[in-house]
């Protein structure tokens, strides 16, 4: 029995030490560093109104359907932009269901934005992202939606396009991907513009 305790004691002590260091100290150090150096990102990159109301996150898309708002790209996450069901549709390029869905999205997009039957539609306007939570749309997508949003808000298209240009995010690290427009930030800027005009 004494020999057994001699052999088991180092295992128990090392388990306790590793539990304290890896389950206690290490997470606290990482949490402290993130709060000190990257507070906004560590807390979800939240967009907060002047009155303290959280409107969403810069990192997660939301669904907008009213004409006065810019619409996000389609989402296959749950019932749309459900962060608990992040993911794509898993439909392959030969899927009839995917082809029919894209064709319907193209027709809807053209109808909503007053586009001609043969006018090109940006791919991000009719296809979902891999996560289903992409907060950005392409600059071209935003430009095509601007006249609809301007009309619904009694603004000039030029004024809305100015807001679009002010809300373009550059590619990651300056060269990865394409510039994009954060839909939530742009729609909040539109709301603020309407309120300041009153």
QUIPE-V456465 format. One record per residue. N is the residue number from 1. RES is the residue in three letters. PHI is phi in whole degrees, -180 to 180 (* if undefined). OMEGA is omega in radians with two decimals (none if undefined). Layout:
n=N res=RES phi=PHI omega=OMEGA
n=N res=RES phi=PHI omega=OMEGA
//
This chain:
n=1 res=UNK phi=* omega=3.14
n=2 res=UNK phi=-63 omega=3.13
n=3 res=UNK phi=-67 omega=3.11
n=4 res=UNK phi=-62 omega=3.11
n=5 res=UNK phi=-63 omega=3.13
n=6 res=UNK phi=-64 omega=-3.13
n=7 res=UNK phi=-81 omega=-3.09
n=8 res=UNK phi=-81 omega=-3.08
n=9 res=UNK phi=-54 omega=3.12
n=10 res=UNK phi=-61 omega=3.13
n=11 res=UNK phi=-66 omega=3.14
n=12 res=UNK phi=-67 omega=-3.14
n=13 res=UNK phi=-63 omega=-3.13
n=14 res=UNK phi=-67 omega=3.09
n=15 res=UNK phi=-64 omega=3.13
n=16 res=UNK phi=-65 omega=-3.14
n=17 res=UNK phi=-62 omega=3.13
n=18 res=UNK phi=-64 omega=3.11
n=19 res=UNK phi=-63 omega=-3.14
n=20 res=UNK phi=-67 omega=-3.10
n=21 res=UNK phi=-71 omega=-3.02
n=22 res=UNK phi=-84 omega=-3.13
n=23 res=UNK phi=-103 omega=-3.12
n=24 res=UNK phi=-123 omega=-3.04
n=25 res=UNK phi=-67 omega=-3.10
n=26 res=UNK phi=-60 omega=3.10
n=27 res=UNK phi=-60 omega=3.12
n=28 res=UNK phi=-66 omega=3.13
n=29 res=UNK phi=-66 omega=3.12
n=30 res=UNK phi=-63 omega=3.11
n=31 res=UNK phi=-61 omega=3.14
n=32 res=UNK phi=-63 omega=3.13
n=33 res=UNK phi=-64 omega=-3.12
n=34 res=UNK phi=-64 omega=3.13
n=35 res=UNK phi=-72 omega=-3.13
n=36 res=UNK phi=-79 omega=-3.02
n=37 res=UNK phi=-104 omega=-3.06
n=38 res=UNK phi=-134 omega=-3.00
n=39 res=UNK phi=-54 omega=-3.09
n=40 res=UNK phi=-62 omega=-3.12
n=41 res=UNK phi=-68 omega=-3.12
n=42 res=UNK phi=-66 omega=-3.13
n=43 res=UNK phi=-100 omega=3.00
n=44 res=UNK phi=99 omega=-3.13
n=45 res=UNK phi=49 omega=-3.07
n=46 res=UNK phi=-73 omega=3.03
n=47 res=UNK phi=-102 omega=-3.04
n=48 res=UNK phi=-118 omega=3.08
n=49 res=UNK phi=-68 omega=3.11
n=50 res=UNK phi=-63 omega=3.13
n=51 res=UNK phi=-87 omega=3.08
n=52 res=UNK phi=93 omega=3.12
n=53 res=UNK phi=-76 omega=3.10
n=54 res=UNK phi=-80 omega=-3.11
n=55 res=UNK phi=-97 omega=-3.14
n=56 res=UNK phi=150 omega=3.11
n=57 res=UNK phi=-118 omega=3.06
n=58 res=UNK phi=-66 omega=-3.03
n=59 res=UNK phi=-97 omega=-3.09
n=60 res=UNK phi=-123 omega=3.12
n=61 res=UNK phi=-72 omega=3.05
n=62 res=UNK phi=-132 omega=3.14
n=63 res=UNK phi=-91 omega=3.06
n=64 res=UNK phi=-125 omega=-3.10
n=65 res=UNK phi=-124 omega=-3.11
n=66 res=UNK phi=-68 omega=-3.13
n=67 res=UNK phi=-61 omega=-3.08
n=68 res=UNK phi=-76 omega=-3.14
n=69 res=UNK phi=-112 omega=2.95
n=70 res=UNK phi=-74 omega=-3.10
n=71 res=UNK phi=-95 omega=3.09
n=72 res=UNK phi=-75 omega=3.08
n=73 res=UNK phi=-71 omega=3.14
n=74 res=UNK phi=-58 omega=-3.13
n=75 res=UNK phi=-131 omega=3.06
n=76 res=UNK phi=-106 omega=-3.12
n=77 res=UNK phi=-86 omega=3.14
n=78 res=UNK phi=61 omega=3.08
n=79 res=UNK phi=-90 omega=-3.14
n=80 res=UNK phi=111 omega=3.11
n=81 res=UNK phi=58 omega=3.07
n=82 res=UNK phi=-91 omega=-3.05
n=83 res=UNK phi=-65 omega=3.10
n=84 res=UNK phi=-82 omega=-3.14
n=85 res=UNK phi=-126 omega=-3.10
n=86 res=UNK phi=-60 omega=3.09
n=87 res=UNK phi=157 omega=3.12
n=88 res=UNK phi=-90 omega=-3.12
n=89 res=UNK phi=-80 omega=-3.07
n=90 res=UNK phi=63 omega=3.07
n=91 res=UNK phi=-88 omega=-3.09
n=92 res=UNK phi=-84 omega=-3.08
n=93 res=UNK phi=-65 omega=3.11
n=94 res=UNK phi=-97 omega=-3.09
n=95 res=UNK phi=-73 omega=3.08
n=96 res=UNK phi=-65 omega=3.14
n=97 res=UNK phi=-62 omega=3.11
n=98 res=UNK phi=-65 omega=-3.14
n=99 res=UNK phi=-61 omega=3.12
n=100 res=UNK phi=-65 omega=3.14
n=101 res=UNK phi=-64 omega=3.13
n=102 res=UNK phi=-66 omega=3.12
n=103 res=UNK phi=-61 omega=3.11
n=104 res=UNK phi=-66 omega=3.12
n=105 res=UNK phi=-63 omega=3.11
n=106 res=UNK phi=-63 omega=3.14
n=107 res=UNK phi=-62 omega=3.13
n=108 res=UNK phi=-64 omega=-3.11
n=109 res=UNK phi=-63 omega=3.13
n=110 res=UNK phi=-63 omega=-3.13
n=111 res=UNK phi=-66 omega=-3.11
n=112 res=UNK phi=-64 omega=-3.03
n=113 res=UNK phi=-107 omega=3.07
n=114 res=UNK phi=63 omega=-3.13
n=115 res=UNK phi=-94 omega=3.10
n=116 res=UNK phi=-69 omega=-3.07
n=117 res=UNK phi=-62 omega=-3.11
n=118 res=UNK phi=-110 omega=-3.11
n=119 res=UNK phi=-72 omega=-3.12
n=120 res=UNK phi=-64 omega=-3.13
n=121 res=UNK phi=-118 omega=3.13
n=122 res=UNK phi=-61 omega=-3.10
n=123 res=UNK phi=-59 omega=-3.10
n=124 res=UNK phi=-71 omega=3.11
n=125 res=UNK phi=-81 omega=-3.03
n=126 res=UNK phi=-127 omega=3.12
n=127 res=UNK phi=-125 omega=3.13
n=128 res=UNK phi=-84 omega=3.06
n=129 res=UNK phi=-79 omega=3.13
n=130 res=UNK phi=-61 omega=-3.13
n=131 res=UNK phi=-89 omega=-3.03
n=132 res=UNK phi=78 omega=-3.07
n=133 res=UNK phi=-125 omega=-3.07
n=134 res=UNK phi=-62 omega=-3.12
n=135 res=UNK phi=-83 omega=-3.04
n=136 res=UNK phi=-108 omega=2.91
n=137 res=UNK phi=-124 omega=3.13
n=138 res=UNK phi=-71 omega=3.12
n=139 res=UNK phi=-61 omega=3.13
n=140 res=UNK phi=-63 omega=3.10
n=141 res=UNK phi=-59 omega=3.13
n=142 res=UNK phi=-65 omega=-3.14
n=143 res=UNK phi=-63 omega=3.14
n=144 res=UNK phi=-72 omega=3.14
n=145 res=UNK phi=-86 omega=-3.04
n=146 res=UNK phi=-58 omega=-3.13
n=147 res=UNK phi=-60 omega=3.12
n=148 res=UNK phi=-64 omega=3.14
n=149 res=UNK phi=-65 omega=3.14
n=150 res=UNK phi=-64 omega=-3.14
n=151 res=UNK phi=-63 omega=-3.12
n=152 res=UNK phi=-66 omega=-3.11
n=153 res=UNK phi=-107 omega=-3.10
n=154 res=UNK phi=58 omega=3.09
n=155 res=UNK phi=-118 omega=3.05
n=156 res=UNK phi=-80 omega=3.10
n=157 res=UNK phi=-61 omega=3.13
n=158 res=UNK phi=-60 omega=-3.13
n=159 res=UNK phi=-65 omega=3.14
n=160 res=UNK phi=-67 omega=3.11
n=161 res=UNK phi=-65 omega=3.05
n=162 res=UNK phi=-63 omega=3.10
n=163 res=UNK phi=-65 omega=3.10
n=164 res=UNK phi=-59 omega=-3.10
n=165 res=UNK phi=-65 omega=3.11
n=166 res=UNK phi=-75 omega=-3.08
n=167 res=UNK phi=-112 omega=3.08
n=168 res=UNK phi=-84 omega=3.06
n=169 res=UNK phi=-93 omega=-3.14
n=170 res=UNK phi=-71 omega=3.07
n=171 res=UNK phi=-59 omega=3.10
n=172 res=UNK phi=-58 omega=-3.12
n=173 res=UNK phi=57 omega=3.09
n=174 res=UNK phi=85 omega=-3.10
n=175 res=UNK phi=-145 omega=-3.11
n=176 res=UNK phi=-93 omega=3.11
n=177 res=UNK phi=84 omega=-3.11
n=178 res=UNK phi=-109 omega=3.00
n=179 res=UNK phi=-61 omega=-3.14
n=180 res=UNK phi=-142 omega=3.13
n=181 res=UNK phi=-114 omega=3.10
n=182 res=UNK phi=-76 omega=-3.01
n=183 res=UNK phi=-64 omega=-3.13
n=184 res=UNK phi=-63 omega=3.13
n=185 res=UNK phi=-62 omega=3.14
n=186 res=UNK phi=-66 omega=3.13
n=187 res=UNK phi=-67 omega=3.07
n=188 res=UNK phi=-67 omega=3.09
n=189 res=UNK phi=-64 omega=3.07
n=190 res=UNK phi=-64 omega=3.11
n=191 res=UNK phi=-60 omega=-3.14
n=192 res=UNK phi=-65 omega=3.11
n=193 res=UNK phi=-64 omega=3.12
n=194 res=UNK phi=-64 omega=-3.12
n=195 res=UNK phi=-69 omega=-3.13
n=196 res=UNK phi=-71 omega=3.14
n=197 res=UNK phi=-80 omega=-3.10
n=198 res=UNK phi=-76 omega=none
//
